[in-house]
Structures are given as C-alpha cells and as structure tokens.
Amino acid sequence: MKRLYFGSPISIYGSELDLKLTGIIEREFRDWEIENPNQQKHKDGYQLWKRNTGRGMDYYFREVLPKCDGGIFLPFRDGKWGVGVFGECEFLRKDAKPVWEITHNGVVSLVIFWETVKKRALSVEETRARVYGADGKVLVY
C-alpha cells in the first residue's frame, strides 16, 4: 500500500481540525496509508534526533519522508506555508512524488505550480511567530 504523509502545523495536532482533515484525507485517499506526524512514535523520534544531532527535523527527512510515496500538506489559514511543512513538501516534490495541498476547509488540490507555493513560504522566524506564543506555548491554529 502506498504511504501518504500528512504535513501540518503542530498547532493543529490533536484538535478537531486535525481529526476532520485526517478523515477527509482517509476518504479521498482510500488506497493510501496515512502517515500523520501527530503520533507518539514521531514525537519520540523527533526528540531522539534533536537530542543526538541537534536537528529534530532530520528525523522526518531521513527516517519518515523517504518511506512515503506522496504527501498532503496544510498551510496556515491565510495560505502561507510554515517552513517545516514547506520543507517536507519540497523534499517529496524533489523526489518526483505527488504532493497535494489541503485547506483548513478540507479542499484538496494537486500542487502543480511550485512557484506559487514557494511565494507563500514563511521563514523560520515567521513560522515560529505563528506557532508559538511569547510564553513558548503552542498557539491555536
């Protein structure tokens, strides 16, 4: 079975939106196994890589994404792409794997024009400002 990675801002993890979008993805991609990073095994993998290498995201780029056959990605509500979500999508795209965008309303579209996605990508600082509050806690999506 093909594996589809669902990349999203961590600010939706465990939310009703996460459940809603996962349900839509499962319905639309019935022949795919959904790989959602919002699982304890991935949280543990990220922390292990962060502790051992200083780069937690490398866990996804070296362990998770290479085993996926495509991806579907959620930008922020205004259509901007967080740096991590963008990087994951770009990784799969560079490997000639199909990638889709899903909006917070559940609209799914194949990413064809990469330049339009690149124009909507945020920097690390811009992404952090949308995900974390001044107290370091994750903000609501």
C-alpha positions in Angstrom: 0.0 0.0 0.0 1.2 3.5 -0.8 2.1 5.8 2.1 0.8 9.4 2.1 2.5 11.9 4.6 0.2 14.5 6.1 2.2 17.5 7.0 0.6 20.3 9.0 1.5 23.0 11.5 1.9 21.4 15.0 -0.7 23.9 16.2 -3.5 21.6 14.8 -2.1 18.4 16.5 -4.9 16.7 18.5 -7.5 19.2 17.5 -10.9 18.8 16.0 -9.5 20.2 12.8 -6.8 17.5 12.8 -9.4 14.8 13.1 -11.6 16.4 10.5 -8.8 16.8 7.9 -7.5 13.3 8.6 -11.0 11.9 8.0 -11.2 13.8 4.7 -7.7 12.6 3.6 -8.6 9.0 4.5 -11.8 9.2 2.5 -10.1 10.8 -0.5 -7.0 8.6 -0.5 -8.5 5.2 0.3 -5.7 3.3 -1.4 -3.1 5.1 0.7 -1.9 4.5 4.3 -1.8 7.9 6.0 1.4 8.8 7.8 0.5 11.5 10.3 3.4 13.0 12.3 1.0 13.6 15.2 1.8 10.2 16.7 3.8 9.4 19.8 6.4 7.4 17.7 7.1 10.5 15.7 7.3 12.8 18.7 9.8 10.4 20.2 11.8 10.1 17.0 12.0 13.9 16.7 13.2 14.2 20.3 15.8 11.5 19.9 17.2 13.1 16.8 17.1 16.5 18.4 19.0 15.2 21.4 21.5 13.2 19.4 22.1 15.5 16.5 20.6 18.9 17.5 18.3 18.7 14.4 15.0 17.1 15.3 13.5 17.7 11.8 16.2 15.5 10.3 14.2 12.6 11.8 11.4 13.4 9.2 13.8 14.0 6.3 15.9 10.9 6.9 13.5 8.4 8.5 9.9 9.2 7.7 9.6 11.0 4.4 11.9 8.7 2.3 9.4 5.9 3.1 6.5 7.9 1.8 5.1 7.8 -1.7 3.5 11.2 -1.6 2.3 13.9 0.7 -0.6 16.2 1.5 0.1 19.5 3.3 -1.9 22.0 5.3 -0.8 25.7 5.1 -1.9 28.3 7.6 -5.4 29.7 7.2 -4.2 32.6 5.1 -2.5 30.2 2.6 1.1 30.8 3.9 3.3 27.7 4.3 5.2 27.2 7.5 8.9 26.5 7.0 8.7 22.8 8.2 5.6 22.0 6.2 7.1 23.6 3.1 10.4 21.8 3.6 8.6 18.4 3.9 6.6 19.1 0.8 9.7 20.2 -1.1 11.5 17.1 -0.1 8.9 14.8 -1.6 8.5 17.0 -4.7 12.2 16.9 -5.4 11.9 13.1 -5.3 9.2 13.4 -8.0 6.5 12.2 -5.6 3.0 13.7 -5.9 2.1 16.4 -3.4 -1.3 17.9 -2.6 -2.4 20.9 -0.6 -5.4 20.7 1.8 -7.0 23.8 3.1 -8.4 24.2 6.6 -11.8 23.8 4.9 -10.8 20.4 3.5 -10.4 21.4 -0.1 -7.7 19.2 -1.7 -5.7 20.2 -4.8 -2.7 18.7 -6.5 0.3 21.0 -6.3 1.3 21.7 -9.9 2.7 25.2 -9.9 5.6 25.0 -7.4 6.5 28.7 -7.8 3.2 29.7 -6.3 3.8 27.6 -3.2 7.4 29.0 -2.9 6.0 32.5 -2.8 3.8 31.6 0.1 6.6 30.0 2.2 7.4 31.6 5.5 10.8 32.0 7.2 11.7 30.1 10.4 11.0 33.3 12.4 7.7 34.0 10.7 6.6 30.4 11.3 7.6 30.4 14.9 5.7 33.6 15.5 2.5 31.9 14.1 3.0 28.7 16.1 4.4 29.8 19.5 3.3 32.5 21.9 5.6 34.7 23.9 5.4 32.1 26.7 6.7 29.4 24.3 3.4 27.5 24.3 1.8 26.4 21.0 -0.9 28.8 19.8 -4.3 27.7 18.4 -4.2 27.3 14.6 
